[in-house]
Amino acid sequence: MFSKYIYSRESLEKKADEINEKYYPDRLNNVVKLDPYDMVEKMGLDVEWNYLSPNMKILGMIFFDDGVWPIWDDDNYKIGKEPKFKSFKKGTIVINTILTDKKYKCKEVFDCTHEISHWIKDKSYFESHPTDYIHVCKSEDFEKTYWSNGMSELDIIERQTNYLAAAILMPRDLIKKEFFKRLRYKNIPDGTIKYETYMKKVINELAKEFGLNYNPVLYRLYDLNILER
């Protein structure tokens, strides 16, 4: 039954805190950029970089069993070059090489953490669905920031994976404290506050310090009911 693979927000927050406590305890109290590739190593996973698709349609993927996938030797697929099939072993995260361009660094950090989060959260699900053992994460999967009753199983998995990745990258208590401290609030409000234009500067500051883009920080503040959607 799929319901056993659905996690509450609180359980995802606790899971994220457990991961940070285990590997990077300083991140629970201080704004420190996460190196997802260091986490990959600590968790005993492998990572490879390959050209997976044109125009970043596929950002990353993870293998829950040994398998093969078509990849290109370089970024010349625009001129009609055919891919070749490459073998990958179980526990391998593959990142689209395009993301290693400096201008995509923040996107690469979130993407890799997203793939790690699949391994943390969804390993038993995908191992029980052998036809889905190669899980591909497309650009649109990272845009899943809302919950709705009409979501498919994989939509829910992606939404929850985005949530867990954000919670690992930006621990709940820390980002809440830092957000209001930078807004010069004397006390942290009990309820949700309205987003105001002047907050953009603070969100950009936090994004830079966490090594992320603006939107993941903004949506994290939405998810924590710090800001009204």
Z-matrix of the N, CA and C atoms (Angstrom, degrees):
N
C 1 1.460
C 2 1.525 1 109.12
N 3 1.325 2 116.50 1 131.68
C 4 1.462 3 120.49 2 -175.07
C 5 1.520 4 112.47 3 -65.87
N 6 1.331 5 117.71 4 -29.25
C 7 1.462 6 120.80 5 -174.31
C 8 1.528 7 112.75 6 -55.33
N 9 1.344 8 117.54 7 -28.20
C 10 1.462 9 119.18 8 -178.71
C 11 1.519 10 111.70 9 -70.90
N 12 1.342 11 116.82 10 -12.13
C 13 1.456 12 120.63 11 178.40
C 14 1.532 13 111.86 12 -99.73
N 15 1.327 14 116.87 13 4.73
C 16 1.456 15 120.79 14 177.28
C 17 1.525 16 108.35 15 -94.01
N 18 1.310 17 115.88 16 129.09
C 19 1.465 18 121.39 17 -176.62
C 20 1.524 19 110.35 18 -112.70
N 21 1.314 20 115.82 19 144.13
C 22 1.460 21 119.87 20 174.39
C 23 1.523 22 109.01 21 -73.51
N 24 1.309 23 116.17 22 160.88
C 25 1.467 24 119.52 23 177.65
C 26 1.529 25 110.46 24 -60.35
N 27 1.317 26 115.55 25 -39.40
C 28 1.469 27 119.14 26 -178.67
C 29 1.523 28 111.04 27 -63.68
N 30 1.322 29 116.77 28 -40.30
C 31 1.465 30 119.00 29 -179.97
C 32 1.531 31 110.55 30 -67.45
N 33 1.341 32 117.40 31 -34.07
C 34 1.463 33 120.63 32 176.77
C 35 1.530 34 110.75 33 -68.10
N 36 1.339 35 116.43 34 -38.73
C 37 1.469 36 120.12 35 177.10
C 38 1.532 37 110.29 36 -62.72
N 39 1.318 38 115.90 37 -44.63
C 40 1.465 39 119.98 38 -179.71
C 41 1.530 40 111.16 39 -64.32
N 42 1.331 41 115.78 40 -39.48
C 43 1.460 42 120.05 41 179.28
C 44 1.534 43 110.15 42 -63.64
N 45 1.332 44 115.96 43 -41.63
C 46 1.470 45 120.38 44 178.82
C 47 1.519 46 110.88 45 -63.68
N 48 1.329 47 116.76 46 -43.52
C 49 1.469 48 120.06 47 179.10
C 50 1.529 49 111.09 48 -63.80
N 51 1.328 50 116.41 49 -38.09
C 52 1.474 51 120.35 50 178.38
C 53 1.531 52 110.98 51 -62.97
N 54 1.334 53 115.81 52 -40.28
C 55 1.465 54 120.09 53 179.01
C 56 1.526 55 110.47 54 -64.23
N 57 1.327 56 116.71 55 -46.73
C 58 1.464 57 119.76 56 179.08
C 59 1.522 58 111.38 57 -65.43
N 60 1.322 59 116.58 58 -40.68
C 61 1.461 60 120.49 59 179.74
C 62 1.526 61 110.58 60 -61.69
N 63 1.312 62 116.30 61 -37.31
C 64 1.464 63 120.91 62 -178.39
C 65 1.522 64 112.63 63 -73.31
N 66 1.331 65 116.68 64 -43.78
C 67 1.459 66 120.19 65 -171.76
C 68 1.535 67 114.38 66 -105.35
N 69 1.346 68 116.85 67 -35.51
C 70 1.468 69 120.29 68 -174.26
C 71 1.533 70 110.53 69 -141.27
N 72 1.321 71 118.28 70 65.89
C 73 1.465 72 120.63 71 -174.67
C 74 1.532 73 114.55 72 -57.27
N 75 1.329 74 118.22 73 -28.85
C 76 1.464 75 120.35 74 179.20
C 77 1.520 76 111.97 75 -62.89
N 78 1.329 77 116.88 76 -24.26
C 79 1.465 78 120.35 77 -176.62
C 80 1.529 79 112.33 78 -72.29
N 81 1.315 80 117.75 79 -13.40
C 82 1.464 81 120.05 80 178.47
C 83 1.531 82 111.98 81 -78.20
N 84 1.326 83 115.77 82 -17.15
C 85 1.469 84 119.49 83 -176.94
C 86 1.520 85 113.78 84 -123.53
N 87 1.327 86 116.94 85 -12.59
C 88 1.458 87 120.34 86 -177.18
C 89 1.523 88 110.55 87 -134.75
N 90 1.327 89 115.41 88 146.12
C 91 1.465 90 119.71 89 177.97
C 92 1.518 91 108.06 90 -74.54
N 93 1.325 92 115.94 91 104.98
C 94 1.458 93 122.78 92 -178.63
C 95 1.528 94 107.80 93 -131.84
N 96 1.322 95 116.27 94 131.97
C 97 1.458 96 119.76 95 177.25
C 98 1.529 97 110.06 96 -65.42
N 99 1.299 98 115.47 97 139.54
C 100 1.467 99 120.26 98 176.25
C 101 1.525 100 109.49 99 -89.40
N 102 1.312 101 116.65 100 133.46
C 103 1.467 102 121.63 101 171.00
C 104 1.523 103 106.48 102 -96.67
N 105 1.332 104 118.07 103 99.02
C 106 1.468 105 119.67 104 -175.25
C 107 1.523 106 113.22 105 -63.64
N 108 1.324 107 116.77 106 -26.58
C 109 1.463 108 118.69 107 -179.64
C 110 1.522 109 111.42 108 -73.72
N 111 1.312 110 116.45 109 -28.08
C 112 1.457 111 119.75 110 172.50
C 113 1.531 112 109.39 111 -67.95
N 114 1.323 113 116.50 112 -38.15
C 115 1.460 114 120.32 113 177.57
C 116 1.522 115 110.68 114 -66.25
N 117 1.328 116 116.69 115 -39.89
C 118 1.464 117 120.75 116 176.23
C 119 1.528 118 110.04 117 -54.29
N 120 1.323 119 115.60 118 -46.31
C 121 1.468 120 120.46 119 -179.40
C 122 1.518 121 111.43 120 -65.54
N 123 1.331 122 116.38 121 -44.29
C 124 1.464 123 120.60 122 -178.87
C 125 1.526 124 111.73 123 -62.37
N 126 1.336 125 116.58 124 -31.63
C 127 1.460 126 120.60 125 -177.66
C 128 1.527 127 112.48 126 -88.42
N 129 1.327 128 116.63 127 0.97
C 130 1.454 129 119.78 128 177.34
C 131 1.517 130 114.15 129 76.13
N 132 1.329 131 116.70 130 20.90
C 133 1.459 132 121.01 131 177.35
C 134 1.526 133 109.49 132 -94.57
N 135 1.314 134 116.18 133 170.20
C 136 1.458 135 121.98 134 174.74
C 137 1.523 136 108.89 135 -115.74
N 138 1.308 137 116.42 136 155.40
C 139 1.457 138 120.19 137 176.62
C 140 1.520 139 108.92 138 -135.87
N 141 1.325 140 115.59 139 141.09
C 142 1.459 141 122.24 140 174.90
C 143 1.517 142 108.79 141 -134.73
N 144 1.317 143 115.29 142 156.03
C 145 1.453 144 121.46 143 177.90
C 146 1.517 145 108.21 144 -118.21
N 147 1.323 146 116.40 145 123.49
C 148 1.457 147 121.33 146 179.45
C 149 1.525 148 109.88 147 -144.05
N 150 1.331 149 115.35 148 155.71
C 151 1.466 150 119.33 149 172.67
C 152 1.523 151 107.50 150 -77.00
N 153 1.322 152 115.72 151 112.17
C 154 1.466 153 121.47 152 -172.45
C 155 1.517 154 113.73 153 -99.33
N 156 1.327 155 117.35 154 -28.06
C 157 1.458 156 120.18 155 -176.94
C 158 1.526 157 109.55 156 -169.08
N 159 1.318 158 116.71 157 156.37
C 160 1.467 159 119.76 158 174.53
C 161 1.530 160 111.21 159 -69.87
N 162 1.295 161 116.42 160 151.96
C 163 1.468 162 122.82 161 170.77
C 164 1.525 163 113.96 162 57.23
N 165 1.306 164 117.63 163 27.10
C 166 1.466 165 122.72 164 176.70
C 167 1.530 166 113.13 165 57.50
N 168 1.318 167 117.29 166 30.82
C 169 1.466 168 119.70 167 176.77
C 170 1.524 169 109.92 168 -61.59
N 171 1.334 170 116.34 169 -41.98
C 172 1.462 171 121.47 170 173.67
C 173 1.523 172 107.75 171 -106.95
N 174 1.328 173 116.68 172 122.54
C 175 1.461 174 120.17 173 -178.54
C 176 1.526 175 111.75 174 -94.03
N 177 1.308 176 116.18 175 -34.95
C 178 1.457 177 119.20 176 -178.10
C 179 1.510 178 110.93 177 -164.97
N 180 1.316 179 115.79 178 174.25
C 181 1.455 180 120.71 179 178.43
C 182 1.521 181 108.94 180 -161.23
N 183 1.338 182 114.94 181 163.83
C 184 1.458 183 119.61 182 179.20
C 185 1.523 184 108.90 183 -141.15
N 186 1.323 185 115.23 184 141.50
C 187 1.462 186 121.52 185 -177.94
C 188 1.526 187 109.69 186 -102.94
N 189 1.342 188 115.34 187 120.04
C 190 1.461 189 120.88 188 176.06
C 191 1.524 190 111.19 189 -94.07
N 192 1.311 191 116.57 190 2.73
C 193 1.457 192 124.12 191 172.50
C 194 1.525 193 106.73 192 -160.17
N 195 1.329 194 117.59 193 167.44
C 196 1.457 195 120.12 194 176.42
C 197 1.529 196 109.36 195 -61.07
N 198 1.329 197 116.69 196 143.30
C 199 1.453 198 118.82 197 -179.89
C 200 1.515 199 111.94 198 -168.60
N 201 1.326 200 115.54 199 -179.86
C 202 1.470 201 121.45 200 178.42
C 203 1.517 202 109.00 201 -125.98
N 204 1.338 203 115.20 202 154.74
C 205 1.466 204 120.41 203 -179.88
C 206 1.527 205 108.35 204 -151.36
N 207 1.338 206 117.38 205 144.82
C 208 1.475 207 119.69 206 178.13
C 209 1.531 208 111.51 207 -74.74
N 210 1.311 209 115.94 208 130.71
C 211 1.473 210 120.94 209 177.46
C 212 1.537 211 107.95 210 -135.88
N 213 1.332 212 115.12 211 162.29
C 214 1.458 213 121.36 212 176.66
C 215 1.527 214 109.24 213 -105.78
N 216 1.307 215 116.79 214 153.34
C 217 1.463 216 120.94 215 177.52
C 218 1.525 217 111.55 216 -73.03
N 219 1.322 218 116.10 217 -28.42
C 220 1.465 219 120.74 218 -179.17
C 221 1.517 220 108.36 219 -151.22
N 222 1.334 221 116.48 220 -168.11
C 223 1.469 222 119.23 221 -175.72
C 224 1.525 223 111.95 222 -94.74
N 225 1.337 224 117.22 223 27.09
C 226 1.466 225 120.79 224 -178.42
C 227 1.527 226 113.77 225 -88.81
N 228 1.352 227 117.15 226 18.94
C 229 1.460 228 117.42 227 -179.68
C 230 1.524 229 112.46 228 -65.34
N 231 1.337 230 116.26 229 -16.94
C 232 1.461 231 119.24 230 -179.92
C 233 1.530 232 111.99 231 -67.08
N 234 1.315 233 117.39 232 -20.06
C 235 1.465 234 119.24 233 179.78
C 236 1.534 235 111.19 234 -100.18
N 237 1.328 236 115.31 235 16.79
C 238 1.459 237 120.04 236 173.31
C 239 1.507 238 115.66 237 88.50
N 240 1.304 239 117.33 238 15.88
C 241 1.462 240 119.83 239 179.20
C 242 1.523 241 110.06 240 -68.86
N 243 1.319 242 116.68 241 137.83
C 244 1.463 243 120.94 242 -177.94
C 245 1.534 244 110.49 243 -84.49
N 246 1.346 245 117.45 244 145.32
C 247 1.457 246 120.10 245 177.77
C 248 1.526 247 111.21 246 -78.89
N 249 1.299 248 116.05 247 168.95
C 250 1.462 249 121.15 248 172.81
C 251 1.522 250 107.50 249 -120.74
N 252 1.316 251 117.70 250 158.58
C 253 1.459 252 120.98 251 -179.78
C 254 1.523 253 109.82 252 -91.08
N 255 1.312 254 115.24 253 134.29
C 256 1.459 255 121.79 254 -178.59
C 257 1.517 256 109.78 255 -124.23
N 258 1.310 257 117.35 256 143.10
C 259 1.466 258 122.33 257 179.66
C 260 1.522 259 110.47 258 -89.44
N 261 1.319 260 115.05 259 140.73
C 262 1.461 261 121.86 260 177.06
C 263 1.526 262 108.33 261 -132.22
N 264 1.311 263 116.45 262 145.00
C 265 1.458 264 118.89 263 -179.91
C 266 1.528 265 111.38 264 -96.35
N 267 1.291 266 115.14 265 160.86
C 268 1.457 267 122.27 266 178.91
C 269 1.532 268 110.21 267 -53.51
N 270 1.332 269 115.02 268 137.61
C 271 1.457 270 119.47 269 179.34
C 272 1.518 271 113.64 270 85.71
N 273 1.331 272 116.14 271 18.13
C 274 1.466 273 120.29 272 178.67
C 275 1.516 274 110.40 273 -102.38
N 276 1.307 275 115.35 274 129.89
C 277 1.461 276 122.88 275 171.97
C 278 1.524 277 106.83 276 -99.34
N 279 1.319 278 115.84 277 132.07
C 280 1.462 279 120.32 278 178.01
C 281 1.525 280 108.54 279 -117.16
N 282 1.311 281 115.75 280 126.41
C 283 1.457 282 122.26 281 -179.91
C 284 1.518 283 108.74 282 -109.60
N 285 1.318 284 116.52 283 135.02
C 286 1.455 285 120.56 284 177.11
C 287 1.529 286 109.26 285 -61.16
N 288 1.321 287 116.88 286 123.41
C 289 1.467 288 122.01 287 -175.81
C 290 1.525 289 112.07 288 -56.09
N 291 1.316 290 117.27 289 -26.99
C 292 1.469 291 120.28 290 179.35
C 293 1.530 292 110.84 291 -55.72
N 294 1.331 293 116.46 292 -33.55
C 295 1.465 294 120.23 293 -176.86
C 296 1.526 295 113.04 294 -69.26
N 297 1.329 296 117.55 295 -13.19
C 298 1.468 297 119.03 296 179.44
C 299 1.523 298 111.79 297 -78.14
N 300 1.338 299 116.83 298 -8.37
C 301 1.461 300 120.07 299 172.23
C 302 1.527 301 108.56 300 -60.92
N 303 1.301 302 116.78 301 136.79
C 304 1.464 303 121.77 302 -175.03
C 305 1.518 304 112.94 303 -51.84
N 306 1.322 305 117.72 304 -35.86
C 307 1.465 306 120.37 305 -176.13
C 308 1.528 307 112.52 306 -70.19
N 309 1.346 308 116.70 307 -14.66
C 310 1.462 309 120.32 308 179.71
C 311 1.531 310 112.22 309 -107.37
N 312 1.317 311 117.92 310 12.08
C 313 1.467 312 121.66 311 -173.42
C 314 1.523 313 112.49 312 -53.32
N 315 1.328 314 117.33 313 -45.91
C 316 1.470 315 120.44 314 -177.94
C 317 1.525 316 110.98 315 -65.39
N 318 1.325 317 115.60 316 -38.47
C 319 1.469 318 120.04 317 177.85
C 320 1.528 319 109.89 318 -65.30
N 321 1.335 320 116.45 319 -37.55
C 322 1.460 321 121.07 320 179.34
C 323 1.528 322 110.71 321 -63.08
N 324 1.327 323 116.74 322 -41.95
C 325 1.467 324 121.32 323 179.55
C 326 1.526 325 110.41 324 -59.85
N 327 1.328 326 116.83 325 -47.40
C 328 1.463 327 119.45 326 -178.78
C 329 1.527 328 110.53 327 -67.34
N 330 1.332 329 116.21 328 -41.09
C 331 1.462 330 119.51 329 -178.38
C 332 1.521 331 111.47 330 -61.59
N 333 1.320 332 116.88 331 -47.23
C 334 1.465 333 119.43 332 -179.23
C 335 1.525 334 110.96 333 -63.54
N 336 1.329 335 117.36 334 -40.84
C 337 1.464 336 120.65 335 177.95
C 338 1.523 337 110.48 336 -64.57
N 339 1.317 338 116.68 337 -35.20
C 340 1.461 339 122.31 338 176.00
C 341 1.534 340 110.18 339 -60.88
N 342 1.323 341 116.83 340 -45.74
C 343 1.467 342 120.03 341 -179.67
C 344 1.531 343 110.73 342 -65.45
N 345 1.324 344 116.91 343 -40.70
C 346 1.465 345 120.65 344 176.23
C 347 1.524 346 109.89 345 -60.02
N 348 1.323 347 116.31 346 -40.08
C 349 1.470 348 121.28 347 -178.44
C 350 1.520 349 110.97 348 -64.23
N 351 1.330 350 116.94 349 -34.33
C 352 1.471 351 119.27 350 174.39
C 353 1.529 352 109.99 351 -60.15
N 354 1.314 353 116.78 352 -43.64
C 355 1.467 354 120.08 353 -178.56
C 356 1.525 355 110.40 354 -64.77
N 357 1.320 356 116.78 355 -41.93
C 358 1.468 357 121.74 356 -179.46
C 359 1.529 358 110.73 357 -64.10
N 360 1.310 359 116.07 358 -44.14
C 361 1.460 360 122.03 359 -168.02
C 362 1.531 361 114.53 360 -98.45
N 363 1.325 362 117.38 361 -33.88
C 364 1.466 363 120.04 362 -166.01
C 365 1.523 364 115.62 363 -115.76
N 366 1.319 365 116.76 364 8.71
C 367 1.462 366 119.39 365 -175.76
C 368 1.534 367 111.21 366 -56.60
N 369 1.320 368 117.61 367 -47.01
C 370 1.467 369 119.89 368 -177.49
C 371 1.527 370 111.40 369 -67.49
N 372 1.331 371 116.94 370 -33.50
C 373 1.466 372 119.78 371 178.92
C 374 1.530 373 110.65 372 -63.60
N 375 1.322 374 116.37 373 -51.99
C 376 1.462 375 119.32 374 -175.95
C 377 1.525 376 112.22 375 -71.06
N 378 1.316 377 117.47 376 -30.07
C 379 1.464 378 119.02 377 176.20
C 380 1.521 379 111.35 378 -70.10
N 381 1.322 380 117.03 379 -23.22
C 382 1.463 381 120.48 380 176.87
C 383 1.533 382 111.65 381 -90.13
N 384 1.343 383 116.51 382 -3.28
C 385 1.467 384 122.29 383 176.12
C 386 1.534 385 107.31 384 -123.97
N 387 1.336 386 117.71 385 75.87
C 388 1.465 387 121.57 386 -171.53
C 389 1.520 388 115.18 387 -56.79
N 390 1.327 389 118.02 388 -25.59
C 391 1.471 390 118.87 389 179.20
C 392 1.525 391 111.23 390 -73.78
N 393 1.323 392 117.42 391 -14.61
C 394 1.463 393 121.69 392 -178.38
C 395 1.525 394 112.39 393 -108.64
N 396 1.325 395 116.76 394 21.02
C 397 1.467 396 118.91 395 -171.55
C 398 1.531 397 113.37 396 -66.39
N 399 1.350 398 116.84 397 -21.06
C 400 1.463 399 120.28 398 170.72
C 401 1.523 400 106.43 399 -99.11
N 402 1.321 401 116.45 400 110.60
C 403 1.458 402 118.45 401 -176.95
C 404 1.526 403 109.88 402 -103.70
N 405 1.324 404 115.02 403 118.50
C 406 1.460 405 122.66 404 -176.91
C 407 1.525 406 109.73 405 -99.49
N 408 1.323 407 116.51 406 132.42
C 409 1.464 408 121.49 407 178.75
C 410 1.527 409 109.50 408 -109.90
N 411 1.317 410 115.66 409 112.92
C 412 1.459 411 122.15 410 -178.23
C 413 1.529 412 110.68 411 -91.52
N 414 1.312 413 115.49 412 165.91
C 415 1.461 414 120.42 413 -178.67
C 416 1.521 415 111.75 414 -54.64
N 417 1.353 416 116.24 415 -41.75
C 418 1.459 417 118.97 416 -176.97
C 419 1.522 418 112.85 417 -67.75
N 420 1.328 419 117.57 418 -21.92
C 421 1.463 420 119.92 419 178.71
C 422 1.526 421 111.57 420 -64.50
N 423 1.325 422 116.25 421 -29.15
C 424 1.460 423 120.01 422 -179.04
C 425 1.526 424 111.81 423 -81.14
N 426 1.318 425 115.93 424 -3.89
C 427 1.460 426 120.67 425 177.59
C 428 1.523 427 111.94 426 -95.34
N 429 1.314 428 117.59 427 0.98
C 430 1.460 429 121.26 428 -179.17
C 431 1.523 430 108.64 429 -79.72
N 432 1.328 431 115.85 430 96.22
C 433 1.460 432 121.57 431 -175.89
C 434 1.527 433 112.37 432 -119.56
N 435 1.333 434 117.11 433 0.91
C 436 1.459 435 120.93 434 178.95
C 437 1.525 436 109.62 435 -119.89
N 438 1.317 437 115.34 436 162.51
C 439 1.466 438 121.57 437 172.60
C 440 1.522 439 107.21 438 -108.81
N 441 1.339 440 118.17 439 142.61
C 442 1.457 441 120.55 440 175.38
C 443 1.526 442 109.01 441 -151.43
N 444 1.320 443 115.54 442 155.89
C 445 1.462 444 121.00 443 -177.31
C 446 1.524 445 112.56 444 -68.61
N 447 1.328 446 117.01 445 -21.55
C 448 1.456 447 119.75 446 -176.07
C 449 1.511 448 114.17 447 -91.04
N 450 1.316 449 118.17 448 12.00
C 451 1.461 450 120.87 449 -176.81
C 452 1.526 451 111.27 450 -75.28
N 453 1.324 452 116.11 451 142.12
C 454 1.460 453 121.13 452 175.38
C 455 1.527 454 109.56 453 -77.59
N 456 1.332 455 115.90 454 172.33
C 457 1.466 456 119.90 455 177.95
C 458 1.524 457 111.28 456 -56.23
N 459 1.328 458 116.47 457 -47.77
C 460 1.461 459 119.79 458 -177.61
C 461 1.524 460 111.83 459 -69.61
N 462 1.345 461 117.02 460 -31.59
C 463 1.469 462 119.72 461 174.91
C 464 1.525 463 110.26 462 -62.52
N 465 1.330 464 115.64 463 -43.37
C 466 1.471 465 120.02 464 179.62
C 467 1.523 466 110.05 465 -64.71
N 468 1.330 467 116.22 466 -42.42
C 469 1.463 468 119.91 467 178.54
C 470 1.524 469 110.62 468 -59.32
N 471 1.333 470 117.18 469 -44.80
C 472 1.464 471 120.30 470 -179.11
C 473 1.529 472 111.47 471 -67.14
N 474 1.327 473 116.04 472 -40.61
C 475 1.472 474 118.94 473 179.09
C 476 1.520 475 109.89 474 -62.28
N 477 1.318 476 116.60 475 -45.14
C 478 1.463 477 120.25 476 -179.30
C 479 1.527 478 111.64 477 -68.50
N 480 1.329 479 116.60 478 -31.72
C 481 1.458 480 119.88 479 178.36
C 482 1.518 481 110.74 480 -70.15
N 483 1.328 482 117.05 481 -39.68
C 484 1.467 483 120.02 482 173.85
C 485 1.522 484 110.57 483 -60.35
N 486 1.321 485 115.45 484 -39.94
C 487 1.468 486 120.08 485 -179.32
C 488 1.528 487 110.20 486 -65.15
N 489 1.335 488 116.52 487 -46.87
C 490 1.463 489 119.80 488 -178.50
C 491 1.526 490 111.08 489 -64.97
N 492 1.326 491 117.48 490 -42.10
C 493 1.465 492 120.44 491 179.06
C 494 1.520 493 110.67 492 -59.81
N 495 1.329 494 116.37 493 -44.44
C 496 1.468 495 120.54 494 179.61
C 497 1.527 496 110.85 495 -64.63
N 498 1.334 497 116.20 496 -37.63
C 499 1.467 498 119.83 497 -179.81
C 500 1.526 499 111.56 498 -68.52
N 501 1.327 500 117.15 499 -34.03
C 502 1.461 501 120.46 500 176.00
C 503 1.522 502 110.24 501 -69.41
N 504 1.330 503 115.81 502 -45.14
C 505 1.463 504 120.75 503 -177.12
C 506 1.521 505 112.53 504 -69.69
N 507 1.342 506 116.59 505 -33.63
C 508 1.468 507 122.03 506 -176.18
C 509 1.522 508 109.55 507 -131.66
N 510 1.311 509 118.58 508 81.96
C 511 1.469 510 120.83 509 -177.50
C 512 1.530 511 112.38 510 -50.37
N 513 1.321 512 115.85 511 138.39
C 514 1.453 513 123.21 512 -171.71
C 515 1.528 514 114.34 513 -52.61
N 516 1.318 515 117.32 514 -57.58
C 517 1.464 516 119.89 515 -175.77
C 518 1.517 517 111.97 516 -64.97
N 519 1.328 518 115.52 517 -34.73
C 520 1.461 519 119.83 518 -177.35
C 521 1.522 520 111.68 519 -69.22
N 522 1.332 521 117.62 520 -48.54
C 523 1.460 522 118.55 521 -176.03
C 524 1.528 523 110.98 522 -68.09
N 525 1.312 524 116.04 523 -32.84
C 526 1.465 525 119.26 524 177.04
C 527 1.523 526 110.27 525 -64.46
N 528 1.317 527 116.26 526 -46.78
C 529 1.464 528 121.02 527 179.63
C 530 1.526 529 110.83 528 -62.40
N 531 1.323 530 117.15 529 -46.45
C 532 1.458 531 121.04 530 -176.35
C 533 1.520 532 112.12 531 -68.25
N 534 1.326 533 116.96 532 -37.20
C 535 1.465 534 120.63 533 179.99
C 536 1.522 535 110.63 534 -61.43
N 537 1.316 536 117.27 535 -49.40
C 538 1.466 537 119.48 536 -177.21
C 539 1.523 538 112.43 537 -75.11
N 540 1.315 539 116.58 538 -29.08
C 541 1.471 540 119.08 539 176.12
C 542 1.523 541 109.93 540 -63.71
N 543 1.318 542 116.72 541 -41.84
C 544 1.457 543 120.99 542 -178.97
C 545 1.519 544 112.38 543 -73.88
N 546 1.334 545 116.14 544 -22.44
C 547 1.462 546 120.15 545 173.66
C 548 1.531 547 111.68 546 -83.34
N 549 1.342 548 114.78 547 -1.57
C 550 1.477 549 122.37 548 178.97
C 551 1.533 550 112.54 549 65.86
N 552 1.323 551 116.68 550 33.65
C 553 1.459 552 120.79 551 172.79
C 554 1.536 553 108.20 552 -78.14
N 555 1.311 554 115.96 553 136.90
C 556 1.472 555 119.34 554 176.61
C 557 1.523 556 110.71 555 -74.01
N 558 1.332 557 115.98 556 -35.09
C 559 1.466 558 121.22 557 179.58
C 560 1.522 559 109.40 558 -132.95
N 561 1.317 560 115.69 559 150.47
C 562 1.461 561 120.11 560 176.77
C 563 1.520 562 109.04 561 -78.40
N 564 1.335 563 118.91 562 124.07
C 565 1.465 564 121.54 563 -179.21
C 566 1.532 565 111.96 564 -62.01
N 567 1.307 566 116.06 565 149.82
C 568 1.457 567 120.60 566 177.27
C 569 1.524 568 111.88 567 -74.95
N 570 1.331 569 115.91 568 -34.34
C 571 1.460 570 119.72 569 -176.02
C 572 1.511 571 113.94 570 -106.70
N 573 1.320 572 114.24 571 -171.67
C 574 1.466 573 121.92 572 -179.62
C 575 1.522 574 109.80 573 -81.69
N 576 1.330 575 115.45 574 144.05
C 577 1.464 576 119.36 575 177.30
C 578 1.523 577 109.70 576 -114.87
N 579 1.303 578 116.10 577 160.35
C 580 1.459 579 121.74 578 -178.60
C 581 1.524 580 110.55 579 -80.28
N 582 1.329 581 116.24 580 139.92
C 583 1.460 582 120.40 581 175.60
C 584 1.516 583 109.61 582 -69.81
N 585 1.317 584 116.42 583 131.20
C 586 1.455 585 123.04 584 177.46
C 587 1.525 586 108.84 585 -122.72
N 588 1.319 587 116.14 586 151.30
C 589 1.456 588 121.16 587 -176.18
C 590 1.523 589 112.63 588 -56.11
N 591 1.330 590 117.77 589 -37.15
C 592 1.459 591 120.68 590 -176.84
C 593 1.537 592 112.13 591 -64.75
N 594 1.327 593 117.28 592 -17.78
C 595 1.454 594 120.55 593 179.77
C 596 1.533 595 112.37 594 -73.46
N 597 1.321 596 116.33 595 -16.68
C 598 1.463 597 120.37 596 -177.26
C 599 1.525 598 111.11 597 -58.15
N 600 1.324 599 117.31 598 -38.98
C 601 1.461 600 120.88 599 -179.61
C 602 1.528 601 110.80 600 -61.66
N 603 1.330 602 116.20 601 -43.33
C 604 1.463 603 120.45 602 -179.47
C 605 1.520 604 110.56 603 -66.72
N 606 1.330 605 117.25 604 -41.57
C 607 1.462 606 120.80 605 179.48
C 608 1.530 607 110.28 606 -63.91
N 609 1.328 608 116.64 607 -39.80
C 610 1.466 609 119.99 608 176.43
C 611 1.528 610 111.68 609 -63.44
N 612 1.329 611 116.43 610 -38.75
C 613 1.468 612 120.71 611 177.82
C 614 1.527 613 110.66 612 -62.38
N 615 1.329 614 115.60 613 -45.92
C 616 1.462 615 120.06 614 179.73
C 617 1.527 616 110.88 615 -64.66
N 618 1.332 617 116.59 616 -40.69
C 619 1.457 618 120.54 617 179.28
C 620 1.528 619 110.24 618 -59.46
N 621 1.311 620 116.42 619 -44.48
C 622 1.468 621 120.53 620 -179.73
C 623 1.524 622 111.00 621 -63.39
N 624 1.329 623 116.56 622 -42.44
C 625 1.461 624 120.20 623 -176.75
C 626 1.530 625 112.36 624 -72.54
N 627 1.327 626 116.87 625 -30.22
C 628 1.467 627 120.29 626 176.28
C 629 1.528 628 111.63 627 -85.50
N 630 1.343 629 116.88 628 -7.43
C 631 1.459 630 120.70 629 -179.76
C 632 1.509 631 113.22 630 75.26
N 633 1.346 632 116.44 631 34.22
C 634 1.458 633 121.86 632 -175.84
C 635 1.515 634 111.48 633 -126.59
N 636 1.324 635 115.71 634 172.34
C 637 1.452 636 120.66 635 171.17
C 638 1.533 637 109.99 636 -81.93
N 639 1.304 638 115.38 637 173.00
C 640 1.470 639 122.11 638 -177.04
C 641 1.527 640 112.43 639 -63.23
N 642 1.335 641 116.92 640 -48.17
C 643 1.467 642 120.32 641 -172.05
C 644 1.527 643 115.02 642 -60.60
N 645 1.337 644 120.13 643 -43.53
C 646 1.466 645 118.23 644 178.05
C 647 1.521 646 113.45 645 -57.81
N 648 1.325 647 116.75 646 -34.79
C 649 1.468 648 119.78 647 178.25
C 650 1.527 649 109.98 648 -70.91
N 651 1.321 650 116.29 649 -45.21
C 652 1.466 651 120.01 650 179.28
C 653 1.521 652 110.98 651 -59.02
N 654 1.334 653 117.30 652 -46.83
C 655 1.464 654 120.08 653 -178.10
C 656 1.528 655 111.79 654 -70.16
N 657 1.308 656 116.82 655 -26.84
C 658 1.467 657 119.68 656 174.47
C 659 1.525 658 109.69 657 -65.37
N 660 1.317 659 116.63 658 -41.38
C 661 1.464 660 121.03 659 178.37
C 662 1.522 661 110.79 660 -67.19
N 663 1.332 662 116.90 661 -33.78
C 664 1.465 663 120.42 662 174.44
C 665 1.533 664 110.26 663 -66.26
N 666 1.321 665 116.35 664 -48.59
C 667 1.467 666 121.09 665 -176.13
C 668 1.526 667 112.28 666 -61.07
N 669 1.313 668 115.83 667 -32.16
C 670 1.473 669 120.35 668 -179.09
C 671 1.530 670 111.99 669 -86.19
N 672 1.332 671 115.72 670 5.18
C 673 1.483 672 121.30 671 -178.84
C 674 1.514 673 111.56 672 57.23
N 675 1.342 674 115.41 673 31.23
C 676 1.462 675 120.11 674 172.31
C 677 1.526 676 108.30 675 -81.91
N 678 1.339 677 115.66 676 -41.17
C 679 1.469 678 121.70 677 176.31
C 680 1.513 679 109.96 678 -113.43
N 681 1.321 680 115.73 679 145.59
C 682 1.463 681 121.29 680 174.00
C 683 1.515 682 108.75 681 -71.04
N 684 1.331 683 116.30 682 139.64
C 685 1.465 684 120.01 683 174.67
C 686 1.525 685 109.42 684 -75.19
